[in-house]
Amino acid sequence: MLKTKNLLIVRHGQTDYNKKGMVQGSGIDASLNDAGRKQAKKFYKAYKDYGFDKLYISELKRTYESAESFIKDGLEYDKLKGLNEISWGEKEGQPFSQNTHSDYKDMIQAWQNGELDHKIKKGESPLEVMVRQKQAMDIIMSNEKEENVLILMHGRAMRILVCWLLNHDLRYMDMFTHENLCLYHITYNRAGFQAKLLDDRSHLS
């Protein structure tokens, strides 16, 4: 029976889409930029001796690149589609113009009002993301020998994941802030999931 597990959930490093304020999502497979690679190196330096048993990343290369130093060290990893970023649909690849920003604000407000099936055209809703995340977490939690697990994923998806893991209504997902290469440390034991670190950035200083 599974007793304990440490989940270190990390957002990928900066991409040019992040830097330029452009909509990224699951349909844009961007690489890290120079700043993102430096962030990844700082995280690796801080956590290379942590003793991770397994790495899980999304299907998008910005998560692979953020964890590449661990992989080169021989850390076993799996790609899980359930860890992908939310799809922003027809808005992906666009700059945050006044219209895009307005659409985004309206959508966030709808989610906060409990309309969690609301989504951008051709995109995903938080409820749809949660469904695939639960499938991914079933895989991650199934191996009792993997006590210390590193998870590389994405900003909005991270908010959704941490929110429901900690048993909060998804309407409140935006209380979980994030920046590139920030860390959420979630522990699991008989009492369930508990937060040890929230949006920690100390390794980047």
Contacts in CASP RR format, 6 or more apart in sequence:
PFRMAT RR
TARGET T0000
AUTHOR 0000-0000-0000
METHOD contacts of the structure
MODEL  1
MLKTKNLLIVRHGQTDYNKKGMVQGSGIDASLNDAGRKQAKKFYKAYKDY
GFDKLYISELKRTYESAESFIKDGLEYDKLKGLNEISWGEKEGQPFSQNT
HSDYKDMIQAWQNGELDHKIKKGESPLEVMVRQKQAMDIIMSNEKEENVL
ILMHGRAMRILVCWLLNHDLRYMDMFTHENLCLYHITYNRAGFQAKLLDD
RSHLS
1 144 0 8 1.000
2 141 0 8 1.000
2 144 0 8 1.000
2 188 0 8 1.000
3 144 0 8 1.000
3 189 0 8 1.000
3 190 0 8 1.000
4 147 0 8 1.000
4 187 0 8 1.000
4 188 0 8 1.000
4 189 0 8 1.000
5 141 0 8 1.000
5 146 0 8 1.000
5 147 0 8 1.000
5 148 0 8 1.000
5 149 0 8 1.000
5 187 0 8 1.000
5 188 0 8 1.000
5 189 0 8 1.000
6 147 0 8 1.000
6 148 0 8 1.000
6 149 0 8 1.000
6 185 0 8 1.000
6 186 0 8 1.000
6 187 0 8 1.000
6 188 0 8 1.000
7 140 0 8 1.000
7 149 0 8 1.000
7 151 0 8 1.000
7 185 0 8 1.000
7 186 0 8 1.000
7 187 0 8 1.000
7 188 0 8 1.000
8 47 0 8 1.000
8 50 0 8 1.000
8 52 0 8 1.000
8 148 0 8 1.000
8 149 0 8 1.000
8 150 0 8 1.000
8 151 0 8 1.000
8 183 0 8 1.000
8 184 0 8 1.000
8 185 0 8 1.000
9 151 0 8 1.000
9 153 0 8 1.000
9 158 0 8 1.000
9 161 0 8 1.000
9 162 0 8 1.000
9 183 0 8 1.000
9 184 0 8 1.000
9 185 0 8 1.000
9 186 0 8 1.000
10 43 0 8 1.000
10 66 0 8 1.000
10 150 0 8 1.000
10 151 0 8 1.000
10 152 0 8 1.000
10 153 0 8 1.000
10 181 0 8 1.000
10 182 0 8 1.000
10 183 0 8 1.000
10 184 0 8 1.000
11 152 0 8 1.000
11 153 0 8 1.000
11 154 0 8 1.000
11 155 0 8 1.000
11 158 0 8 1.000
11 178 0 8 1.000
11 179 0 8 1.000
11 180 0 8 1.000
11 181 0 8 1.000
11 182 0 8 1.000
12 32 0 8 1.000
12 60 0 8 1.000
12 62 0 8 1.000
12 63 0 8 1.000
12 65 0 8 1.000
12 66 0 8 1.000
12 152 0 8 1.000
12 153 0 8 1.000
12 154 0 8 1.000
12 180 0 8 1.000
12 181 0 8 1.000
13 32 0 8 1.000
13 35 0 8 1.000
13 36 0 8 1.000
13 37 0 8 1.000
13 39 0 8 1.000
13 40 0 8 1.000
13 62 0 8 1.000
13 65 0 8 1.000
13 66 0 8 1.000
13 180 0 8 1.000
13 181 0 8 1.000
14 32 0 8 1.000
14 33 0 8 1.000
14 35 0 8 1.000
14 36 0 8 1.000
14 39 0 8 1.000
14 180 0 8 1.000
14 181 0 8 1.000
15 24 0 8 1.000
15 30 0 8 1.000
15 31 0 8 1.000
15 32 0 8 1.000
15 33 0 8 1.000
15 36 0 8 1.000
15 62 0 8 1.000
16 22 0 8 1.000
16 30 0 8 1.000
16 33 0 8 1.000
17 23 0 8 1.000
17 24 0 8 1.000
17 28 0 8 1.000
17 30 0 8 1.000
17 93 0 8 1.000
18 24 0 8 1.000
18 180 0 8 1.000
19 33 0 8 1.000
19 35 0 8 1.000
20 95 0 8 1.000
21 95 0 8 1.000
21 96 0 8 1.000
22 93 0 8 1.000
22 94 0 8 1.000
22 95 0 8 1.000
22 96 0 8 1.000
23 88 0 8 1.000
23 91 0 8 1.000
23 92 0 8 1.000
23 93 0 8 1.000
23 94 0 8 1.000
23 95 0 8 1.000
23 96 0 8 1.000
23 100 0 8 1.000
24 30 0 8 1.000
24 85 0 8 1.000
24 88 0 8 1.000
24 92 0 8 1.000
24 93 0 8 1.000
25 85 0 8 1.000
25 86 0 8 1.000
25 87 0 8 1.000
25 88 0 8 1.000
25 92 0 8 1.000
25 154 0 8 1.000
25 156 0 8 1.000
26 60 0 8 1.000
26 84 0 8 1.000
26 85 0 8 1.000
26 86 0 8 1.000
26 87 0 8 1.000
26 88 0 8 1.000
26 92 0 8 1.000
26 124 0 8 1.000
26 154 0 8 1.000
27 85 0 8 1.000
27 87 0 8 1.000
27 89 0 8 1.000
27 92 0 8 1.000
28 92 0 8 1.000
28 93 0 8 1.000
29 60 0 8 1.000
29 61 0 8 1.000
29 62 0 8 1.000
30 61 0 8 1.000
30 62 0 8 1.000
31 61 0 8 1.000
31 62 0 8 1.000
31 65 0 8 1.000
32 39 0 8 1.000
32 40 0 8 1.000
32 62 0 8 1.000
32 65 0 8 1.000
32 66 0 8 1.000
35 180 0 8 1.000
36 66 0 8 1.000
36 180 0 8 1.000
36 181 0 8 1.000
37 65 0 8 1.000
39 66 0 8 1.000
39 180 0 8 1.000
39 181 0 8 1.000
39 204 0 8 1.000
40 65 0 8 1.000
40 66 0 8 1.000
40 67 0 8 1.000
40 68 0 8 1.000
40 69 0 8 1.000
40 181 0 8 1.000
41 69 0 8 1.000
42 181 0 8 1.000
42 203 0 8 1.000
42 204 0 8 1.000
43 66 0 8 1.000
43 181 0 8 1.000
43 183 0 8 1.000
43 203 0 8 1.000
43 204 0 8 1.000
44 69 0 8 1.000
44 70 0 8 1.000
45 203 0 8 1.000
46 202 0 8 1.000
46 203 0 8 1.000
47 150 0 8 1.000
47 203 0 8 1.000
48 69 0 8 1.000
48 70 0 8 1.000
48 73 0 8 1.000
50 148 0 8 1.000
50 150 0 8 1.000
51 148 0 8 1.000
52 70 0 8 1.000
52 75 0 8 1.000
52 148 0 8 1.000
52 149 0 8 1.000
52 150 0 8 1.000
53 145 0 8 1.000
53 146 0 8 1.000
53 147 0 8 1.000
53 148 0 8 1.000
53 149 0 8 1.000
54 75 0 8 1.000
54 76 0 8 1.000
54 77 0 8 1.000
54 78 0 8 1.000
54 143 0 8 1.000
54 146 0 8 1.000
54 149 0 8 1.000
54 150 0 8 1.000
55 67 0 8 1.000
55 70 0 8 1.000
55 71 0 8 1.000
55 75 0 8 1.000
55 76 0 8 1.000
55 77 0 8 1.000
55 78 0 8 1.000
55 149 0 8 1.000
55 150 0 8 1.000
55 151 0 8 1.000
55 152 0 8 1.000
56 77 0 8 1.000
56 78 0 8 1.000
56 79 0 8 1.000
56 80 0 8 1.000
56 83 0 8 1.000
56 136 0 8 1.000
56 139 0 8 1.000
56 140 0 8 1.000
56 149 0 8 1.000
56 150 0 8 1.000
56 151 0 8 1.000
56 152 0 8 1.000
57 63 0 8 1.000
57 64 0 8 1.000
57 67 0 8 1.000
57 77 0 8 1.000
57 78 0 8 1.000
57 79 0 8 1.000
57 80 0 8 1.000
57 83 0 8 1.000
57 151 0 8 1.000
57 152 0 8 1.000
57 153 0 8 1.000
58 79 0 8 1.000
58 80 0 8 1.000
58 81 0 8 1.000
58 82 0 8 1.000
58 83 0 8 1.000
58 84 0 8 1.000
58 85 0 8 1.000
58 152 0 8 1.000
58 153 0 8 1.000
58 154 0 8 1.000
58 157 0 8 1.000
59 79 0 8 1.000
59 80 0 8 1.000
59 81 0 8 1.000
59 83 0 8 1.000
59 84 0 8 1.000
60 84 0 8 1.000
60 85 0 8 1.000
60 154 0 8 1.000
63 83 0 8 1.000
63 152 0 8 1.000
63 153 0 8 1.000
63 154 0 8 1.000
64 71 0 8 1.000
64 79 0 8 1.000
64 152 0 8 1.000
66 152 0 8 1.000
66 181 0 8 1.000
67 75 0 8 1.000
67 77 0 8 1.000
67 150 0 8 1.000
67 152 0 8 1.000
70 77 0 8 1.000
70 150 0 8 1.000
71 77 0 8 1.000
75 150 0 8 1.000
78 139 0 8 1.000
80 136 0 8 1.000
80 139 0 8 1.000
80 140 0 8 1.000
81 132 0 8 1.000
81 136 0 8 1.000
82 132 0 8 1.000
82 133 0 8 1.000
82 135 0 8 1.000
82 136 0 8 1.000
83 133 0 8 1.000
83 136 0 8 1.000
83 151 0 8 1.000
83 152 0 8 1.000
83 153 0 8 1.000
83 154 0 8 1.000
83 157 0 8 1.000
84 132 0 8 1.000
84 153 0 8 1.000
84 154 0 8 1.000
84 157 0 8 1.000
85 153 0 8 1.000
85 154 0 8 1.000
85 155 0 8 1.000
85 156 0 8 1.000
85 157 0 8 1.000
86 123 0 8 1.000
86 124 0 8 1.000
86 126 0 8 1.000
86 129 0 8 1.000
86 154 0 8 1.000
86 156 0 8 1.000
86 157 0 8 1.000
86 160 0 8 1.000
87 120 0 8 1.000
87 122 0 8 1.000
87 123 0 8 1.000
87 124 0 8 1.000
88 120 0 8 1.000
88 123 0 8 1.000
89 119 0 8 1.000
89 120 0 8 1.000
89 121 0 8 1.000
89 122 0 8 1.000
89 123 0 8 1.000
89 124 0 8 1.000
90 120 0 8 1.000
90 121 0 8 1.000
90 122 0 8 1.000
90 123 0 8 1.000
91 100 0 8 1.000
91 103 0 8 1.000
91 104 0 8 1.000
91 120 0 8 1.000
94 100 0 8 1.000
96 104 0 8 1.000
103 120 0 8 1.000
107 118 0 8 1.000
107 119 0 8 1.000
107 120 0 8 1.000
108 174 0 8 1.000
110 118 0 8 1.000
111 118 0 8 1.000
111 126 0 8 1.000
111 170 0 8 1.000
111 171 0 8 1.000
111 173 0 8 1.000
112 171 0 8 1.000
112 172 0 8 1.000
112 174 0 8 1.000
113 171 0 8 1.000
114 170 0 8 1.000
114 171 0 8 1.000
116 125 0 8 1.000
116 126 0 8 1.000
116 127 0 8 1.000
116 170 0 8 1.000
116 171 0 8 1.000
117 125 0 8 1.000
117 127 0 8 1.000
117 128 0 8 1.000
118 125 0 8 1.000
119 125 0 8 1.000
119 128 0 8 1.000
126 160 0 8 1.000
126 170 0 8 1.000
126 173 0 8 1.000
127 170 0 8 1.000
129 156 0 8 1.000
129 157 0 8 1.000
129 160 0 8 1.000
130 160 0 8 1.000
130 164 0 8 1.000
130 170 0 8 1.000
133 157 0 8 1.000
133 160 0 8 1.000
133 161 0 8 1.000
133 164 0 8 1.000
137 161 0 8 1.000
137 165 0 8 1.000
140 146 0 8 1.000
140 149 0 8 1.000
140 151 0 8 1.000
141 188 0 8 1.000
153 161 0 8 1.000
155 178 0 8 1.000
158 176 0 8 1.000
158 178 0 8 1.000
158 184 0 8 1.000
159 173 0 8 1.000
159 174 0 8 1.000
159 176 0 8 1.000
159 178 0 8 1.000
160 170 0 8 1.000
160 173 0 8 1.000
162 173 0 8 1.000
162 176 0 8 1.000
162 184 0 8 1.000
162 186 0 8 1.000
162 195 0 8 1.000
162 198 0 8 1.000
163 169 0 8 1.000
163 170 0 8 1.000
163 172 0 8 1.000
163 173 0 8 1.000
163 176 0 8 1.000
164 170 0 8 1.000
165 186 0 8 1.000
165 193 0 8 1.000
166 186 0 8 1.000
166 193 0 8 1.000
166 194 0 8 1.000
166 195 0 8 1.000
167 193 0 8 1.000
168 175 0 8 1.000
176 184 0 8 1.000
176 198 0 8 1.000
176 199 0 8 1.000
177 199 0 8 1.000
178 199 0 8 1.000
179 199 0 8 1.000
179 201 0 8 1.000
181 201 0 8 1.000
181 203 0 8 1.000
181 204 0 8 1.000
182 199 0 8 1.000
182 200 0 8 1.000
182 201 0 8 1.000
182 204 0 8 1.000
183 197 0 8 1.000
183 199 0 8 1.000
183 200 0 8 1.000
183 201 0 8 1.000
183 203 0 8 1.000
184 195 0 8 1.000
184 197 0 8 1.000
184 198 0 8 1.000
184 199 0 8 1.000
184 200 0 8 1.000
185 195 0 8 1.000
185 196 0 8 1.000
185 197 0 8 1.000
185 200 0 8 1.000
186 193 0 8 1.000
186 194 0 8 1.000
186 195 0 8 1.000
186 196 0 8 1.000
187 193 0 8 1.000
187 194 0 8 1.000
187 195 0 8 1.000
187 196 0 8 1.000
188 194 0 8 1.000
END
